[in-house]
Amino acid sequence: MAIAACVRQIVTKPMQQGRIGVRHEVAWMAQTLRGYSAPVAAAERLTRSGLKSDAIPASNAERMGLAALATSATSAGICRRRVGRRYNTVATATATLEAPTEILRKDYQQPSFFIREVTLTVRIFDGRTEVASRMLLEKNTGGSLPLDGEDLKLKKVLLCGKELKEGEGYTLEKEKLIISADALEAGDSTDLWLETEVEIEPEKNTQLSGLYFSGSMYCTQMEAEGFRRFTYYLDRPDVMAKFTSVRLEADESKCPILLSNGNRIDSGKLEEGRHFAVWSDPFAKPSYLFAVVAGDLASIQDKFITKSGREVHLEIFAAKEDKDQLWHAMRSLQNSMKWDEERFGLEYDLDIYNIVAVKDFNMGAMENKSLNVFNTSLTLAREDTATDDDYERIEGVIGHEYFHNWTGNRVTCRDWFQLTLKEGLTVYRDQEFSADMGSRARKRIEDVRILRAAQFPEDNGPMSHPIRPEKYAAIDNFYTATVYNKGAEVIRMYETLLGRDGFRKGMDLYFERHDGNAVTCDDFRSAMQDANGRDLSQFERWYLQAGTPTVTATDAWDAETGTYSLTLKQTVPDTPGQMDKLPMQIPVRVGLLDRESGKELMRDTVLELCEESKTFELKLDETPSGRPVPSLLRGFSAPVKLEYDYSDEDLSLLAGFDTDSFNRWESMQRLGSKAVLDAFKTEDIDSFQPDATFMDAMKRIVQDKVTDDLSLIAYALILPTESTLMQQAKPPIDPTRLHEARNRVRKVIATELEDDMRKRYDELTPKDDEKYVIDGPSSSQRRLRNVLLAYLCTSGGDAKAAELCGKHFKTAKGMTDKLAAFSCLCNIPDSQEAKEAIEQFLADANGDANVIDKWFASQARADVDDLLPRVKKLMEHPEFSLKNPNRLRSVVSVFISSPQFHLPDGSGYDFALEMIPKVDALNPQVAARMANGAFRTWRLLDEKRQKMILDRLADLSKAGLSKDAAEIVSKMQA
């Protein structure tokens, strides 16, 4: 599934719940991180989603619940004390919620029976839906058969054609239908066919899990445990069955479109204006990949010819008013299918591929076999409704869900602890796809920015967990940036260690061994190991140990022998429930530059750090005039924090001459972090002046006319996000002061470089008759121009900023420029230009939900002192609804991820305390993400804020929350 996310909150907001939840939020976060909102300070939102893209997200940034690793009350107590010292925690929890019952990875057992074949009849009526299920059972260990079920009205149970009675052949317990061992043994047929009939009410389903009604359609979301809200079943990923017949019946006038997995094999008319369609899927699949859609929809159609010459029918459905916004998604799907054939040799396996765009959706998207269901925000695009980032995100998420056909569907997870097996791998694949479709350098920078803003805080907080958790209470809390985005980085390390060809050999062996099966992360690692003759046993620690390792580098230079010595030392931090960790296997890609000329002295070399400390001697063919400058961790070759004592001059040299585009950007990030943290520590922030070396480097970037990809210039100009800075500053941290420090540095940059920035801005401004083009170079040009706009709106007074932004807004030819100007105007909301733009933006939306979400979000993240009252006012708007996840996130989650959430009076925390139970009553998944996004960094904050947050958490622990939200609150207090 896509954070979404995403993964997939990209956050400025918390990650959206769920599969691509993460991916989607992560993706949304990315939009914020790119600097389009004025101070670009909201970058704590996270996207699958994945992430699910399935998303990062994927605000997509985005959804974040984690499985904590406390292995016992004793170890948890030790961890709390150690973590307390580490974070300078000065407040302690005085009241804690009893943690929900947890499921442990070590307790995995196969089911007593497997289900091998399923036939379903789904009859949809107004206010109720009948689901009749017929399942062919296969005995495994035997005994009784517990089937999962939630909010179901049981009508009938039959075994081998004979009706069973409650208390005799079956019993009903909490969320379980248990078929007795005696009844199963008494079955007088060779084939054990179990039948159930239930009734559900999708119109009342506000959780958006299982079958629910949204706008003009009924649709399903089954991952992770939604199928049990549809009918009684073994709702677990290792039970793979063929759904040979799925018959859908509904009123034809209300639901002319009836869709499910596989191929349609029959259809026809029924009495009283009803009709039916029958679908059959030849591939065995777990219940989480089942899907149904029934509604009044429009569609576009096209085709794809596979490498073997088969024709695949492609169709994308949406509400009728959105049909003209589907063509970008169609082209993205075709590009994805072609790329997967060329890069991994993987061909699509059915004759039909459908996608449905849904307005009410917890996730970003879902990879149901041959019937993907997508959030409309990740499907619909037109130049007047979608930004360049939206276009790129849609392409990536469409790819993500399609790539799941092999990495997730054909080969799936044995259990939910293995979630990163499909999500981490598929996020990596969609990242590579996007890199090949656009700029590889830019994509790598975007992915790392998201990782640092979303996943590093997760690894450094109370919810820290490995990419393969050891325990969880609510599965949906565990669709996280760690599972998705860090999981993708772990997959990328395989390729770094084995090379592209070696990685492909491992993938081929993985599919050869496991096609059609539910497997584990260990199975994937074994395939990589066996295909390449490499011992990767130590690499398993990336799956076992939580936390972000720190690699500290020191060096020495022997001018006489021309030998450069590099010593690398790793430390893996303590995290809740895990201490005294073992060394990881870390690939560190390095290069060396001449200190005087900037010439590269040694090209990319991958060093493997497997010990706690190791010294590498690097012999140079050409002796430099002085000590070389190391370019370390090129391409961000491992998800670690790097410590090396770079001088400002070293960083300036790397920023200007490094052949590794990632490290050129990274050098500017290091200079920017130093400037902001210096301002943060100074007594008088308002008079702070950054170092001259940093300012000179920024000026060179503004004036850079050599770099072809203008996005790289744009990213180099954007300061590190506050989420990233929070991980670098020394606790306890005053987040309001950190925000002021970052704004001060931005203002100095904007003021001192105003002439250069205005000149470059004008050069990038399109001519009146210039056509609006959506492609890589045009997108990069707009990206740089809009970053410059954000700075220029900081340099002068409000009147000057309003005039410039007002003109930018009125002359915008597409949503990218329009939204950039609107976001800046929202920071000066009382100006006449802002008032007019607020009215005009909403009027231009003309009811388009995605555009209205942008209207809400830009105002909810405005950098103004009275943001909370404005947010509450927005929630009174008739277009606002708590029941729609996109709309809810566009206001509440966006605010919670903003600097103003941490106001010293605690009013932001009171707002979260008020909202979380309200949302939880409607949608536990979204509420859990909201709680995590609001409070996950509390241990880094100052004493006053720590105490206020703990008081609110104590209140939440008494609020009767759902299992999803209760797990988050419990872990936060641990």
Secondary structure in CASP SS format (residue, H / E / C, confidence):
PFRMAT SS
TARGET T0000
AUTHOR 0000-0000-0000
METHOD secondary structure of the structure
MODEL  1
M C 1.00
A C 1.00
I C 1.00
A E 1.00
A E 1.00
C C 1.00
V C 1.00
R C 1.00
Q C 1.00
I C 1.00
V C 1.00
T C 1.00
K C 1.00
P C 1.00
M E 1.00
Q C 1.00
Q C 1.00
G C 1.00
R C 1.00
I C 1.00
G H 1.00
V H 1.00
R H 1.00
H H 1.00
E H 1.00
V H 1.00
A H 1.00
W H 1.00
M H 1.00
A H 1.00
Q H 1.00
T H 1.00
L H 1.00
R C 1.00
G C 1.00
Y C 1.00
S C 1.00
A C 1.00
P C 1.00
V C 1.00
A C 1.00
A C 1.00
A C 1.00
E C 1.00
R C 1.00
L C 1.00
T C 1.00
R C 1.00
S C 1.00
G C 1.00
L C 1.00
K C 1.00
S C 1.00
D C 1.00
A C 1.00
I C 1.00
P C 1.00
A C 1.00
S C 1.00
N C 1.00
A C 1.00
E E 1.00
R C 1.00
M C 1.00
G C 1.00
L C 1.00
A C 1.00
A C 1.00
L C 1.00
A C 1.00
T C 1.00
S C 1.00
A H 1.00
T H 1.00
S H 1.00
A H 1.00
G H 1.00
I H 1.00
C H 1.00
R H 1.00
R H 1.00
R H 1.00
V H 1.00
G H 1.00
R H 1.00
R H 1.00
Y H 1.00
N C 1.00
T C 1.00
V C 1.00
A C 1.00
T C 1.00
A C 1.00
T C 1.00
A C 1.00
T C 1.00
L C 1.00
E C 1.00
A C 1.00
P C 1.00
T C 1.00
E C 1.00
I E 1.00
L E 1.00
R H 1.00
K H 1.00
D H 1.00
Y C 1.00
Q C 1.00
Q C 1.00
P C 1.00
S C 1.00
F E 1.00
F E 1.00
I E 1.00
R E 1.00
E E 1.00
V E 1.00
T E 1.00
L E 1.00
T E 1.00
V E 1.00
R E 1.00
I E 1.00
F E 1.00
D C 1.00
G C 1.00
R E 1.00
T E 1.00
E E 1.00
V E 1.00
A E 1.00
S E 1.00
R E 1.00
M E 1.00
L E 1.00
L E 1.00
E E 1.00
K E 1.00
N C 1.00
T C 1.00
G C 1.00
G C 1.00
S C 1.00
L E 1.00
P E 1.00
L E 1.00
D E 1.00
G C 1.00
E C 1.00
D C 1.00
L C 1.00
K E 1.00
L E 1.00
K E 1.00
K E 1.00
V E 1.00
L E 1.00
L E 1.00
C C 1.00
G C 1.00
K E 1.00
E E 1.00
L C 1.00
K C 1.00
E E 1.00
G C 1.00
E C 1.00
G C 1.00
Y E 1.00
T E 1.00
L E 1.00
E E 1.00
K C 1.00
E C 1.00
K E 1.00
L E 1.00
I E 1.00
I E 1.00
S C 1.00
A H 1.00
D H 1.00
A H 1.00
L H 1.00
E H 1.00
A C 1.00
G C 1.00
D C 1.00
S C 1.00
T C 1.00
D C 1.00
L E 1.00
W E 1.00
L E 1.00
E E 1.00
T E 1.00
E E 1.00
V E 1.00
E E 1.00
I E 1.00
E C 1.00
P H 1.00
E H 1.00
K H 1.00
N C 1.00
T C 1.00
Q C 1.00
L C 1.00
S C 1.00
G E 1.00
L E 1.00
Y E 1.00
F E 1.00
S E 1.00
G C 1.00
S C 1.00
M E 1.00
Y E 1.00
C E 1.00
T E 1.00
Q E 1.00
M C 1.00
E C 1.00
A C 1.00
E C 1.00
G C 1.00
F H 1.00
R H 1.00
R H 1.00
F C 1.00
T C 1.00
Y C 1.00
Y E 1.00
L C 1.00
D C 1.00
R C 1.00
P C 1.00
D C 1.00
V C 1.00
M C 1.00
A E 1.00
K E 1.00
F E 1.00
T E 1.00
S E 1.00
V E 1.00
R E 1.00
L E 1.00
E E 1.00
A E 1.00
D E 1.00
E C 1.00
S C 1.00
K C 1.00
C C 1.00
P C 1.00
I E 1.00
L E 1.00
L E 1.00
S E 1.00
N C 1.00
G C 1.00
N E 1.00
R E 1.00
I E 1.00
D E 1.00
S E 1.00
G E 1.00
K E 1.00
L C 1.00
E C 1.00
E C 1.00
G C 1.00
R E 1.00
H E 1.00
F E 1.00
A E 1.00
V E 1.00
W E 1.00
S E 1.00
D C 1.00
P C 1.00
F C 1.00
A C 1.00
K E 1.00
P C 1.00
S H 1.00
Y H 1.00
L H 1.00
F C 1.00
A C 1.00
V E 1.00
V E 1.00
A E 1.00
G E 1.00
D C 1.00
L C 1.00
A E 1.00
S E 1.00
I E 1.00
Q E 1.00
D E 1.00
K E 1.00
F E 1.00
I E 1.00
T C 1.00
K C 1.00
S C 1.00
G C 1.00
R C 1.00
E E 1.00
V E 1.00
H E 1.00
L E 1.00
E E 1.00
I E 1.00
F E 1.00
A E 1.00
A C 1.00
K H 1.00
E H 1.00
D H 1.00
K H 1.00
D H 1.00
Q H 1.00
L C 1.00
W H 1.00
H H 1.00
A H 1.00
M H 1.00
R H 1.00
S H 1.00
L H 1.00
Q H 1.00
N H 1.00
S H 1.00
M H 1.00
K H 1.00
W H 1.00
D H 1.00
E H 1.00
E H 1.00
R H 1.00
F H 1.00
G C 1.00
L C 1.00
E C 1.00
Y C 1.00
D C 1.00
L C 1.00
D C 1.00
I E 1.00
Y E 1.00
N E 1.00
I E 1.00
V E 1.00
A E 1.00
V E 1.00
K C 1.00
D C 1.00
F C 1.00
N C 1.00
M C 1.00
G C 1.00
A E 1.00
M E 1.00
E C 1.00
N C 1.00
K C 1.00
S C 1.00
L E 1.00
N E 1.00
V E 1.00
F E 1.00
N E 1.00
T H 1.00
S H 1.00
L H 1.00
T C 1.00
L C 1.00
A C 1.00
R C 1.00
E C 1.00
D C 1.00
T C 1.00
A C 1.00
T C 1.00
D H 1.00
D H 1.00
D H 1.00
Y H 1.00
E H 1.00
R H 1.00
I H 1.00
E H 1.00
G H 1.00
V H 1.00
I H 1.00
G H 1.00
H H 1.00
E H 1.00
Y H 1.00
F H 1.00
H C 1.00
N C 1.00
W C 1.00
T E 1.00
G C 1.00
N C 1.00
R C 1.00
V E 1.00
T E 1.00
C E 1.00
R C 1.00
D C 1.00
W H 1.00
F H 1.00
Q H 1.00
L H 1.00
T H 1.00
L H 1.00
K H 1.00
E H 1.00
G H 1.00
L H 1.00
T H 1.00
V H 1.00
Y H 1.00
R H 1.00
D H 1.00
Q H 1.00
E H 1.00
F H 1.00
S H 1.00
A H 1.00
D H 1.00
M H 1.00
G C 1.00
S C 1.00
R H 1.00
A H 1.00
R H 1.00
K H 1.00
R H 1.00
I H 1.00
E H 1.00
D H 1.00
V H 1.00
R H 1.00
I H 1.00
L H 1.00
R H 1.00
A H 1.00
A H 1.00
Q H 1.00
F H 1.00
P H 1.00
E H 1.00
D H 1.00
N C 1.00
G C 1.00
P C 1.00
M C 1.00
S C 1.00
H C 1.00
P C 1.00
I C 1.00
R C 1.00
P C 1.00
E C 1.00
K E 1.00
Y E 1.00
A C 1.00
A C 1.00
I H 1.00
D H 1.00
N H 1.00
F H 1.00
Y C 1.00
T C 1.00
A H 1.00
T H 1.00
V H 1.00
Y H 1.00
N H 1.00
K H 1.00
G H 1.00
A H 1.00
E H 1.00
V H 1.00
I H 1.00
R H 1.00
M H 1.00
Y H 1.00
E H 1.00
T H 1.00
L H 1.00
L H 1.00
G H 1.00
R H 1.00
D H 1.00
G H 1.00
F H 1.00
R H 1.00
K H 1.00
G H 1.00
M H 1.00
D H 1.00
L H 1.00
Y H 1.00
F H 1.00
E H 1.00
R H 1.00
H H 1.00
D C 1.00
G C 1.00
N C 1.00
A E 1.00
V E 1.00
T C 1.00
C H 1.00
D H 1.00
D H 1.00
F H 1.00
R H 1.00
S H 1.00
A H 1.00
M H 1.00
Q H 1.00
D H 1.00
A H 1.00
N H 1.00
G C 1.00
R C 1.00
D C 1.00
L C 1.00
S C 1.00
Q H 1.00
F H 1.00
E H 1.00
R H 1.00
W H 1.00
Y H 1.00
L H 1.00
Q C 1.00
A C 1.00
G C 1.00
T C 1.00
P C 1.00
T E 1.00
V E 1.00
T E 1.00
A E 1.00
T E 1.00
D E 1.00
A E 1.00
W E 1.00
D E 1.00
A C 1.00
E C 1.00
T C 1.00
G C 1.00
T E 1.00
Y E 1.00
S E 1.00
L E 1.00
T E 1.00
L E 1.00
K E 1.00
Q E 1.00
T E 1.00
V C 1.00
P C 1.00
D C 1.00
T E 1.00
P C 1.00
G C 1.00
Q E 1.00
M C 1.00
D C 1.00
K C 1.00
L C 1.00
P C 1.00
M C 1.00
Q C 1.00
I E 1.00
P E 1.00
V E 1.00
R E 1.00
V E 1.00
G E 1.00
L E 1.00
L E 1.00
D C 1.00
R C 1.00
E C 1.00
S C 1.00
G C 1.00
K C 1.00
E E 1.00
L E 1.00
M E 1.00
R E 1.00
D E 1.00
T E 1.00
V E 1.00
L E 1.00
E E 1.00
L E 1.00
C C 1.00
E C 1.00
E C 1.00
S E 1.00
K E 1.00
T E 1.00
F E 1.00
E E 1.00
L E 1.00
K E 1.00
L C 1.00
D C 1.00
E C 1.00
T C 1.00
P C 1.00
S C 1.00
G C 1.00
R C 1.00
P C 1.00
V E 1.00
P E 1.00
S E 1.00
L E 1.00
L C 1.00
R H 1.00
G H 1.00
F H 1.00
S C 1.00
A C 1.00
P C 1.00
V C 1.00
K E 1.00
L E 1.00
E E 1.00
Y C 1.00
D C 1.00
Y C 1.00
S C 1.00
D H 1.00
E H 1.00
D H 1.00
L H 1.00
S H 1.00
L H 1.00
L H 1.00
A H 1.00
G H 1.00
F H 1.00
D C 1.00
T C 1.00
D C 1.00
S H 1.00
F H 1.00
N H 1.00
R H 1.00
W H 1.00
E H 1.00
S H 1.00
M H 1.00
Q H 1.00
R H 1.00
L H 1.00
G H 1.00
S H 1.00
K H 1.00
A H 1.00
V H 1.00
L H 1.00
D H 1.00
A H 1.00
F H 1.00
K H 1.00
T C 1.00
E C 1.00
D C 1.00
I H 1.00
D H 1.00
S H 1.00
F C 1.00
Q C 1.00
P C 1.00
D C 1.00
A H 1.00
T H 1.00
F H 1.00
M H 1.00
D H 1.00
A H 1.00
M H 1.00
K H 1.00
R H 1.00
I H 1.00
V H 1.00
Q H 1.00
D C 1.00
K C 1.00
V C 1.00
T C 1.00
D C 1.00
D C 1.00
L H 1.00
S H 1.00
L H 1.00
I H 1.00
A H 1.00
Y H 1.00
A H 1.00
L H 1.00
I C 1.00
L C 1.00
P C 1.00
T C 1.00
E H 1.00
S H 1.00
T H 1.00
L H 1.00
M H 1.00
Q H 1.00
Q H 1.00
A C 1.00
K C 1.00
P C 1.00
P C 1.00
I E 1.00
D C 1.00
P H 1.00
T H 1.00
R H 1.00
L H 1.00
H H 1.00
E H 1.00
A H 1.00
R H 1.00
N H 1.00
R H 1.00
V H 1.00
R H 1.00
K H 1.00
V H 1.00
I H 1.00
A H 1.00
T H 1.00
E H 1.00
L C 1.00
E H 1.00
D H 1.00
D H 1.00
M H 1.00
R H 1.00
K H 1.00
R H 1.00
Y H 1.00
D H 1.00
E H 1.00
L H 1.00
T C 1.00
P C 1.00
K C 1.00
D C 1.00
D C 1.00
E C 1.00
K C 1.00
Y C 1.00
V C 1.00
I C 1.00
D C 1.00
G H 1.00
P H 1.00
S H 1.00
S H 1.00
S H 1.00
Q H 1.00
R H 1.00
R H 1.00
L H 1.00
R H 1.00
N H 1.00
V H 1.00
L H 1.00
L H 1.00
A H 1.00
Y H 1.00
L H 1.00
C H 1.00
T H 1.00
S H 1.00
G C 1.00
G C 1.00
D H 1.00
A H 1.00
K H 1.00
A H 1.00
A H 1.00
E H 1.00
L H 1.00
C H 1.00
G H 1.00
K H 1.00
H H 1.00
F H 1.00
K H 1.00
T H 1.00
A C 1.00
K C 1.00
G C 1.00
M H 1.00
T H 1.00
D H 1.00
K H 1.00
L H 1.00
A H 1.00
A H 1.00
F H 1.00
S H 1.00
C H 1.00
L H 1.00
C C 1.00
N C 1.00
I C 1.00
P C 1.00
D C 1.00
S C 1.00
Q H 1.00
E H 1.00
A H 1.00
K H 1.00
E H 1.00
A H 1.00
I H 1.00
E H 1.00
Q H 1.00
F H 1.00
L H 1.00
A H 1.00
D H 1.00
A H 1.00
N C 1.00
G C 1.00
D C 1.00
A H 1.00
N H 1.00
V H 1.00
I H 1.00
D H 1.00
K H 1.00
W H 1.00
F H 1.00
A H 1.00
S H 1.00
Q H 1.00
A H 1.00
R C 1.00
A C 1.00
D C 1.00
V C 1.00
D C 1.00
D C 1.00
L H 1.00
L H 1.00
P H 1.00
R H 1.00
V H 1.00
K H 1.00
K H 1.00
L H 1.00
M C 1.00
E C 1.00
H C 1.00
P C 1.00
E C 1.00
F C 1.00
S C 1.00
L C 1.00
K C 1.00
N C 1.00
P H 1.00
N H 1.00
R H 1.00
L H 1.00
R H 1.00
S H 1.00
V H 1.00
V H 1.00
S H 1.00
V H 1.00
F H 1.00
I H 1.00
S C 1.00
S C 1.00
P H 1.00
Q H 1.00
F H 1.00
H H 1.00
L C 1.00
P C 1.00
D C 1.00
G C 1.00
S H 1.00
G H 1.00
Y H 1.00
D H 1.00
F H 1.00
A H 1.00
L H 1.00
E H 1.00
M H 1.00
I H 1.00
P H 1.00
K H 1.00
V H 1.00
D H 1.00
A H 1.00
L H 1.00
N C 1.00
P H 1.00
Q H 1.00
V H 1.00
A H 1.00
A H 1.00
R H 1.00
M H 1.00
A H 1.00
N H 1.00
G H 1.00
A H 1.00
F H 1.00
R C 1.00
T C 1.00
W H 1.00
R H 1.00
L H 1.00
L E 1.00
D C 1.00
E H 1.00
K H 1.00
R H 1.00
Q H 1.00
K H 1.00
M H 1.00
I H 1.00
L H 1.00
D H 1.00
R H 1.00
L H 1.00
A H 1.00
D H 1.00
L H 1.00
S C 1.00
K C 1.00
A C 1.00
G C 1.00
L C 1.00
S C 1.00
K H 1.00
D H 1.00
A H 1.00
A H 1.00
E H 1.00
I H 1.00
V H 1.00
S H 1.00
K H 1.00
M H 1.00
Q H 1.00
A C 1.00
END
